[in-house]
Amino acid sequence: MALIHLVYASKPFGFDAATLNGILIQARAHNVRDNISGTLICRADIYIQMLEGPEEAVDAAFARIVEDDRHVEPKLLLREPTDDRLFGGWAMRDDPARSWMWTREELAGGALDRATRDEILAIFERLSEEVRGGGAD
């Protein structure tokens, strides 16, 4: 079965703890069912998420996200085959705002549009290393 990594970004609609918890509860239930793993980085100005798993299941999950009104302007950043999962033990790991990621000003200035594949993957590789290294969960 072919595995893929898919990364998208969106703007949160009504960012608050209740909305985020709703997204995470729903995502974890679907992801366990569909053999998808991944992580969601969430801030008041951006959601950026990596989904990984079987190609058809990940594509179906992204299609649901695109239709979900809690995500404004979802944008596919990366979709590619992979041999390995970065977050295999996580149905959906959530992560608070990352201070080493783009600032609000950088995002407003188009940093996401200029980001390369390697820059996007580096965000998730760094999070994966934190998980494996016993860093922040």
N, CA and C atoms as an extended XYZ file, in Angstrom:
411
Properties=species:S:1:pos:R:3:atomname:S:1:resname:S:1:resid:I:1 pbc="F F F"
N         0.849       -1.180        0.000 N   MET     1
C         0.000        0.000        0.000 CA  MET     1
C         0.895        1.243        0.000 C   MET     1
N         0.648        2.131       -0.931 N   ALA     2
C         1.458        3.338       -1.073 CA  ALA     2
C         1.132        4.335        0.031 C   ALA     2
N         2.182        4.832        0.689 N   LEU     3
C         2.031        5.860        1.717 CA  LEU     3
C         2.384        7.217        1.123 C   LEU     3
N         1.699        8.253        1.625 N   ILE     4
C         2.041        9.619        1.226 CA  ILE     4
C         2.111       10.516        2.453 C   ILE     4
N         2.836       11.611        2.277 N   HIS     5
C         2.789       12.758        3.187 CA  HIS     5
C         1.982       13.817        2.467 C   HIS     5
N         1.077       14.466        3.187 N   LEU     6
C         0.325       15.592        2.640 CA  LEU     6
C         0.391       16.702        3.678 C   LEU     6
N         0.773       17.889        3.250 N   VAL     7
C         0.837       19.050        4.132 CA  VAL     7
C        -0.045       20.136        3.538 C   VAL     7
N        -0.865       20.726        4.393 N   TYR     8
C        -1.694       21.852        3.967 CA  TYR     8
C        -1.635       22.910        5.053 C   TYR     8
N        -2.037       24.098        4.680 N   ALA     9
C        -2.194       25.193        5.639 CA  ALA     9
C        -3.572       25.792        5.418 C   ALA     9
N        -4.140       26.321        6.483 N   SER    10
C        -5.403       27.042        6.392 CA  SER    10
C        -5.417       28.101        7.481 C   SER    10
N        -6.389       28.974        7.369 N   LYS    11
C        -6.590       29.969        8.413 CA  LYS    11
C        -7.727       29.472        9.293 C   LYS    11
N        -7.560       29.539       10.601 N   PRO    12
C        -8.644       29.095       11.481 CA  PRO    12
C        -9.836       30.035       11.423 C   PRO    12
N       -11.020       29.461       11.504 N   PHE    13
C       -12.239       30.249       11.626 CA  PHE    13
C       -12.707       30.102       13.062 C   PHE    13
N       -12.717       31.202       13.808 N   GLY    14
C       -13.154       31.140       15.195 CA  GLY    14
C       -12.194       30.358       16.066 C   GLY    14
N       -10.917       30.707       16.035 N   PHE    15
C        -9.902       29.984       16.798 CA  PHE    15
C       -10.140       30.138       18.290 C   PHE    15
N       -10.467       29.038       18.934 N   ASP    16
C       -10.565       28.984       20.393 CA  ASP    16
C       -10.404       27.529       20.814 C   ASP    16
N       -10.318       27.294       22.103 N   ALA    17
C       -10.066       25.942       22.611 CA  ALA    17
C       -11.169       24.969       22.211 C   ALA    17
N       -12.413       25.391       22.245 N   ALA    18
C       -13.518       24.491       21.908 CA  ALA    18
C       -13.454       24.065       20.440 C   ALA    18
N       -13.170       25.014       19.546 N   THR    19
C       -13.068       24.691       18.122 CA  THR    19
C       -11.910       23.735       17.883 C   THR    19
N       -10.759       24.038       18.471 N   LEU    20
C        -9.587       23.189       18.305 CA  LEU    20
C        -9.854       21.790       18.857 C   LEU    20
N       -10.444       21.697       20.040 N   ASN    21
C       -10.743       20.379       20.606 CA  ASN    21
C       -11.696       19.599       19.708 C   ASN    21
N       -12.679       20.262       19.133 N   GLY    22
C       -13.590       19.596       18.210 CA  GLY    22
C       -12.871       19.032       16.997 C   GLY    22
N       -11.976       19.823       16.437 N   ILE    23
C       -11.188       19.366       15.287 CA  ILE    23
C       -10.356       18.154       15.674 C   ILE    23
N        -9.679       18.227       16.820 N   LEU    24
C        -8.791       17.135       17.229 CA  LEU    24
C        -9.554       15.854       17.532 C   LEU    24
N       -10.682       15.951       18.211 N   ILE    25
C       -11.480       14.757       18.523 CA  ILE    25
C       -11.929       14.084       17.233 C   ILE    25
N       -12.444       14.870       16.307 N   GLN    26
C       -12.922       14.324       15.037 CA  GLN    26
C       -11.764       13.741       14.225 C   GLN    26
N       -10.660       14.462       14.146 N   ALA    27
C        -9.511       13.993       13.368 CA  ALA    27
C        -8.954       12.690       13.935 C   ALA    27
N        -8.812       12.619       15.243 N   ARG    28
C        -8.260       11.399       15.837 CA  ARG    28
C        -9.146       10.195       15.571 C   ARG    28
N       -10.445       10.358       15.668 N   ALA    29
C       -11.359        9.239       15.411 CA  ALA    29
C       -11.257        8.773       13.957 C   ALA    29
N       -11.296        9.712       13.025 N   HIS    30
C       -11.177        9.345       11.604 CA  HIS    30
C        -9.812        8.745       11.308 C   HIS    30
N        -8.770        9.319       11.867 N   ASN    31
C        -7.423        8.878       11.544 CA  ASN    31
C        -7.122        7.487       12.071 C   ASN    31
N        -7.610        7.158       13.268 N   VAL    32
C        -7.435        5.798       13.782 CA  VAL    32
C        -8.141        4.820       12.841 C   VAL    32
N        -9.366        5.159       12.469 N   ARG    33
C       -10.155        4.315       11.564 CA  ARG    33
C        -9.442        4.118       10.226 C   ARG    33
N        -8.794        5.181        9.709 N   ASP    34
C        -8.244        5.168        8.356 CA  ASP    34
C        -6.740        4.930        8.286 C   ASP    34
N        -6.113        4.602        9.417 N   ASN    35
C        -4.670        4.338        9.467 CA  ASN    35
C        -3.847        5.559        9.034 C   ASN    35
N        -4.296        6.743        9.469 N   ILE    36
C        -3.592        7.996        9.178 CA  ILE    36
C        -2.925        8.478       10.459 C   ILE    36
N        -1.714        8.981       10.318 N   SER    37
C        -1.035        9.632       11.436 CA  SER    37
C        -0.685       11.050       11.005 C   SER    37
N        -0.204       11.846       11.955 N   GLY    38
C         0.173       13.203       11.595 CA  GLY    38
C         0.220       14.130       12.781 C   GLY    38
N         0.351       15.399       12.466 N   THR    39
C         0.401       16.432       13.491 CA  THR    39
C        -0.225       17.715       12.963 C   THR    39
N        -0.791       18.474       13.884 N   LEU    40
C        -1.422       19.749       13.568 CA  LEU    40
C        -0.753       20.830       14.405 C   LEU    40
N        -0.195       21.815       13.739 N   ILE    41
C         0.349       22.991       14.411 CA  ILE    41
C        -0.748       24.047       14.340 C   ILE    41
N        -1.083       24.586       15.480 N   CYS    42
C        -2.227       25.497       15.511 CA  CYS    42
C        -1.861       26.790       16.216 C   CYS    42
N        -2.186       27.873       15.541 N   ARG    43
C        -2.056       29.213       16.101 CA  ARG    43
C        -3.292       29.984       15.709 C   ARG    43
N        -3.481       31.119       16.280 N   ALA    44
C        -4.650       31.941       15.958 CA  ALA    44
C        -4.645       32.377       14.498 C   ALA    44
N        -3.468       32.411       13.859 N   ASP    45
C        -3.380       32.889       12.482 CA  ASP    45
C        -3.169       31.789       11.445 C   ASP    45
N        -2.881       30.540       11.880 N   ILE    46
C        -2.606       29.486       10.899 CA  ILE    46
C        -2.791       28.106       11.522 C   ILE    46
N        -3.329       27.209       10.715 N   TYR    47
C        -3.207       25.772       10.954 CA  TYR    47
C        -2.273       25.281        9.862 C   TYR    47
N        -1.309       24.465       10.251 N   ILE    48
C        -0.488       23.771        9.257 CA  ILE    48
C        -0.404       22.332        9.734 C   ILE    48
N        -0.752       21.425        8.847 N   GLN    49
C        -0.916       20.041        9.253 CA  GLN    49
C        -0.246       19.109        8.269 C   GLN    49
N         0.366       18.059        8.820 N   MET    50
C         0.868       16.965        8.007 CA  MET    50
C        -0.008       15.758        8.287 C   MET    50
N        -0.497       15.150        7.224 N   LEU    51
C        -1.197       13.881        7.278 CA  LEU    51
C        -0.315       12.862        6.577 C   LEU    51
N        -0.263       11.658        7.109 N   GLU    52
C         0.537       10.619        6.470 CA  GLU    52
C        -0.178        9.291        6.603 C   GLU    52
N        -0.124        8.537        5.540 N   GLY    53
C        -0.783        7.246        5.546 CA  GLY    53
C        -1.100        6.793        4.141 C   GLY    53
N        -2.026        5.822        4.026 N   PRO    54
C        -2.395        5.318        2.707 CA  PRO    54
C        -2.943        6.443        1.829 C   PRO    54
N        -2.516        6.445        0.585 N   GLU    55
C        -2.832        7.532       -0.342 CA  GLU    55
C        -4.322        7.854       -0.405 C   GLU    55
N        -5.159        6.860       -0.624 N   GLU    56
C        -6.592        7.122       -0.755 CA  GLU    56
C        -7.190        7.690        0.523 C   GLU    56
N        -6.760        7.173        1.679 N   ALA    57
C        -7.295        7.648        2.959 CA  ALA    57
C        -6.866        9.084        3.237 C   ALA    57
N        -5.616        9.417        2.953 N   VAL    58
C        -5.117       10.778        3.183 CA  VAL    58
C        -5.819       11.758        2.243 C   VAL    58
N        -5.968       11.379        0.995 N   ASP    59
C        -6.677       12.255        0.058 CA  ASP    59
C        -8.120       12.479        0.501 C   ASP    59
N        -8.787       11.427        1.002 N   ALA    60
C       -10.170       11.568        1.482 CA  ALA    60
C       -10.226       12.482        2.708 C   ALA    60
N        -9.239       12.360        3.602 N   ALA    61
C        -9.196       13.227        4.783 CA  ALA    61
C        -9.018       14.682        4.364 C   ALA    61
N        -8.135       14.932        3.416 N   PHE    62
C        -7.930       16.301        2.957 CA  PHE    62
C        -9.199       16.848        2.291 C   PHE    62
N        -9.900       16.014        1.549 N   ALA    63
C       -11.156       16.452        0.930 CA  ALA    63
C       -12.168       16.871        1.999 C   ALA    63
N       -12.211       16.149        3.120 N   ARG    64
C       -13.111       16.536        4.223 CA  ARG    64
C       -12.680       17.874        4.823 C   ARG    64
N       -11.383       18.073        4.965 N   ILE    65
C       -10.859       19.318        5.532 CA  ILE    65
C       -11.218       20.501        4.639 C   ILE    65
N       -11.077       20.331        3.335 N   VAL    66
C       -11.392       21.400        2.389 CA  VAL    66
C       -12.856       21.832        2.535 C   VAL    66
N       -13.734       20.887        2.844 N   GLU    67
C       -15.165       21.184        2.992 CA  GLU    67
C       -15.538       21.664        4.397 C   GLU    67
N       -14.624       21.577        5.348 N   ASP    68
C       -14.886       21.919        6.748 CA  ASP    68
C       -14.798       23.434        6.931 C   ASP    68
N       -15.892       24.053        7.381 N   ASP    69
C       -15.900       25.519        7.493 CA  ASP    69
C       -15.069       26.053        8.661 C   ASP    69
N       -14.447       25.174        9.435 N   ARG    70
C       -13.524       25.629       10.483 CA  ARG    70
C       -12.154       25.958        9.891 C   ARG    70
N       -11.953       25.598        8.621 N   HIS    71
C       -10.715       25.886        7.898 CA  HIS    71
C       -11.032       26.876        6.786 C   HIS    71
N       -10.380       28.031        6.811 N   VAL    72
C       -10.581       29.049        5.788 CA  VAL    72
C        -9.406       28.980        4.814 C   VAL    72
N        -9.721       28.950        3.542 N   GLU    73
C        -8.717       28.954        2.472 CA  GLU    73
C        -7.667       27.849        2.629 C   GLU    73
N        -8.091       26.580        2.758 N   PRO    74
C        -7.089       25.514        2.831 CA  PRO    74
C        -6.252       25.488        1.550 C   PRO    74
N        -4.953       25.329        1.742 N   LYS    75
C        -4.023       25.354        0.608 CA  LYS    75
C        -3.086       24.155        0.705 C   LYS    75
N        -3.081       23.328       -0.318 N   LEU    76
C        -2.180       22.187       -0.378 CA  LEU    76
C        -0.760       22.691       -0.577 C   LEU    76
N         0.148       22.299        0.322 N   LEU    77
C         1.541       22.735        0.227 CA  LEU    77
C         2.450       21.640       -0.294 C   LEU    77
N         2.109       20.390        0.005 N   LEU    78
C         3.006       19.286       -0.329 CA  LEU    78
C         2.198       17.997       -0.351 C   LEU    78
N         2.425       17.187       -1.355 N   ARG    79
C         1.829       15.852       -1.425 CA  ARG    79
C         2.822       14.986       -2.170 C   ARG    79
N         3.376       13.992       -1.455 N   GLU    80
C         4.388       13.164       -2.096 CA  GLU    80
C         4.452       11.786       -1.453 C   GLU    80
N         4.930       10.800       -2.217 N   PRO    81
C         5.081        9.456       -1.658 CA  PRO    81
C         6.148        9.450       -0.570 C   PRO    81
N         6.006        8.524        0.357 N   THR    82
C         7.009        8.368        1.407 CA  THR    82
C         7.102        6.896        1.782 C   THR    82
N         8.259        6.508        2.287 N   ASP    83
C         8.442        5.146        2.791 CA  ASP    83
C         8.250        5.094        4.297 C   ASP    83
N         8.382        6.245        4.943 N   ASP    84
C         8.362        6.281        6.401 CA  ASP    84
C         7.422        7.363        6.916 C   ASP    84
N         6.816        7.069        8.053 N   ARG    85
C         5.981        8.048        8.739 CA  ARG    85
C         6.841        8.819        9.741 C   ARG    85
N         6.595       10.104        9.858 N   LEU    86
C         7.269       10.908       10.878 CA  LEU    86
C         6.531       10.831       12.203 C   LEU    86
N         5.211       10.594       12.171 N   PHE    87
C         4.384       10.617       13.378 CA  PHE    87
C         3.570        9.330       13.505 C   PHE    87
N         4.219        8.196       13.268 N   GLY    88
C         3.532        6.921       13.242 CA  GLY    88
C         2.772        6.567       14.508 C   GLY    88
N         3.199        7.063       15.632 N   GLY    89
C         2.534        6.752       16.891 CA  GLY    89
C         1.415        7.711       17.260 C   GLY    89
N         1.086        8.630       16.380 N   TRP    90
C         0.123        9.683       16.705 CA  TRP    90
C        -1.022        9.690       15.698 C   TRP    90
N        -2.249        9.420       16.167 N   ALA    91
C        -3.410        9.546       15.289 CA  ALA    91
C        -3.549       11.009       14.871 C   ALA    91
N        -3.268       11.924       15.778 N   MET    92
C        -3.172       13.350       15.455 CA  MET    92
C        -2.555       14.052       16.647 C   MET    92
N        -1.291       14.362       16.511 N   ARG    93
C        -0.581       15.111       17.534 CA  ARG    93
C        -0.914       16.582       17.317 C   ARG    93
N        -1.208       17.281       18.407 N   ASP    94
C        -1.417       18.719       18.247 CA  ASP    94
C        -0.275       19.452       18.915 C   ASP    94
N         0.044       20.568       18.348 N   ASP    95
C         1.192       21.316       18.813 CA  ASP    95
C         0.814       22.770       18.956 C   ASP    95
N         1.215       23.374       20.056 N   PRO    96
C         0.922       24.803       20.215 CA  PRO    96
C         1.755       25.625       19.240 C   PRO    96
N         1.537       26.884       19.283 N   ALA    97
C         2.275       27.800       18.405 CA  ALA    97
C         3.767       27.537       18.498 C   ALA    97
N         4.387       27.555       17.385 N   ARG    98
C         5.828       27.336       17.310 CA  ARG    98
C         6.530       28.676       17.169 C   ARG    98
N         7.350       29.021       18.135 N   SER    99
C         8.030       30.310       18.078 CA  SER    99
C         9.114       30.328       17.005 C   SER    99
N         9.613       29.171       16.601 N   TRP   100
C        10.660       29.121       15.591 CA  TRP   100
C        10.084       29.030       14.179 C   TRP   100
N         8.763       28.977       14.088 N   MET   101
C         8.115       28.982       12.786 CA  MET   101
C         7.918       30.429       12.355 C   MET   101
N         7.243       30.643       11.251 N   TRP   102
C         7.017       31.992       10.764 CA  TRP   102
C         6.244       32.838       11.767 C   TRP   102
N         6.613       34.107       11.857 N   THR   103
C         5.857       35.035       12.690 CA  THR   103
C         4.589       35.445       11.941 C   THR   103
N         3.679       36.100       12.654 N   ARG   104
C         2.468       36.613       11.995 CA  ARG   104
C         2.839       37.580       10.876 C   ARG   104
N         3.835       38.394       11.119 N   GLU   105
C         4.249       39.372       10.124 CA  GLU   105
C         4.816       38.682        8.887 C   GLU   105
N         5.613       37.637        9.104 N   GLU   106
C         6.171       36.897        7.972 CA  GLU   106
C         5.064       36.219        7.158 C   GLU   106
N         4.082       35.633        7.871 N   LEU   107
C         2.951       35.017        7.158 CA  LEU   107
C         2.180       36.052        6.356 C   LEU   107
N         1.911       37.191        6.984 N   ALA   108
C         1.181       38.259        6.294 CA  ALA   108
C         1.957       38.754        5.077 C   ALA   108
N         3.275       38.664        5.144 N   GLY   109
C         4.133       39.090        4.039 CA  GLY   109
C         4.338       38.035        2.966 C   GLY   109
N         3.675       36.873        3.090 N   GLY   110
C         3.749       35.856        2.044 CA  GLY   110
C         4.751       34.744        2.269 C   GLY   110
N         5.246       34.560        3.495 N   ALA   111
C         6.252       33.522        3.753 CA  ALA   111
C         5.768       32.134        3.344 C   ALA   111
N         4.506       31.851        3.581 N   LEU   112
C         3.971       30.539        3.234 CA  LEU   112
C         4.004       30.312        1.727 C   LEU   112
N         3.691       31.329        0.974 N   ASP   113
C         3.705       31.212       -0.488 CA  ASP   113
C         5.114       31.027       -1.040 C   ASP   113
N         6.106       31.533       -0.334 N   ARG   114
C         7.501       31.417       -0.779 CA  ARG   114
C         8.197       30.188       -0.225 C   ARG   114
N         7.572       29.482        0.713 N   ALA   115
C         8.218       28.348        1.375 CA  ALA   115
C         8.506       27.232        0.374 C   ALA   115
N         9.684       26.676        0.477 N   THR   116
C        10.065       25.560       -0.388 CA  THR   116
C         9.615       24.241        0.245 C   THR   116
N         9.627       23.197       -0.544 N   ARG   117
C         9.322       21.861       -0.061 CA  ARG   117
C        10.210       21.526        1.140 C   ARG   117
N        11.489       21.791        1.032 N   ASP   118
C        12.424       21.453        2.101 CA  ASP   118
C        12.133       22.242        3.380 C   ASP   118
N        11.760       23.506        3.245 N   GLU   119
C        11.423       24.306        4.432 CA  GLU   119
C        10.170       23.763        5.119 C   GLU   119
N         9.190       23.384        4.324 N   ILE   120
C         7.957       22.834        4.889 CA  ILE   120
C         8.239       21.512        5.588 C   ILE   120
N         8.958       20.619        4.924 N   LEU   121
C         9.285       19.333        5.546 CA  LEU   121
C        10.127       19.508        6.807 C   LEU   121
N        11.010       20.499        6.812 N   ALA   122
C        11.873       20.716        7.979 CA  ALA   122
C        11.059       21.018        9.233 C   ALA   122
N         9.938       21.698        9.094 N   ILE   123
C         9.074       21.984       10.246 CA  ILE   123
C         8.631       20.678       10.888 C   ILE   123
N         8.148       19.764       10.057 N   PHE   124
C         7.606       18.515       10.577 CA  PHE   124
C         8.702       17.543       10.997 C   PHE   124
N         9.840       17.574       10.329 N   GLU   125
C        10.967       16.748       10.755 CA  GLU   125
C        11.455       17.187       12.135 C   GLU   125
N        11.478       18.484       12.372 N   ARG   126
C        11.893       18.996       13.685 CA  ARG   126
C        10.908       18.560       14.766 C   ARG   126
N         9.619       18.647       14.488 N   LEU   127
C         8.623       18.175       15.454 CA  LEU   127
C         8.765       16.681       15.708 C   LEU   127
N         9.004       15.931       14.658 N   SER   128
C         9.173       14.483       14.795 CA  SER   128
C        10.376       14.157       15.679 C   SER   128
N        11.454       14.895       15.496 N   GLU   129
C        12.642       14.692       16.344 CA  GLU   129
C        12.335       15.006       17.801 C   GLU   129
N        11.544       16.058       18.049 N   GLU   130
C        11.162       16.389       19.427 CA  GLU   130
C        10.378       15.244       20.048 C   GLU   130
N         9.475       14.653       19.266 N   VAL   131
C         8.663       13.546       19.778 CA  VAL   131
C         9.560       12.349       20.115 C   VAL   131
N        10.425       11.993       19.184 N   ARG   132
C        11.301       10.835       19.394 CA  ARG   132
C        12.348       11.106       20.465 C   ARG   132
N        12.770       12.364       20.577 N   GLY   133
C        13.804       12.705       21.543 CA  GLY   133
C        13.267       13.008       22.917 C   GLY   133
N        11.955       12.881       23.103 N   GLY   134
C        11.370       13.152       24.415 CA  GLY   134
C        11.157       14.618       24.678 C   GLY   134
N        11.168       15.441       23.611 N   GLY   135
C        10.930       16.869       23.773 CA  GLY   135
C         9.462       17.151       23.999 C   GLY   135
N         9.067       18.351       23.664 N   ALA   136
C         7.685       18.788       23.908 CA  ALA   136
C         6.687       17.867       23.253 C   ALA   136
N         5.615       17.514       23.965 N   ASP   137
C         4.548       16.782       23.318 CA  ASP   137
C         3.358       17.621       23.269 C   ASP   137
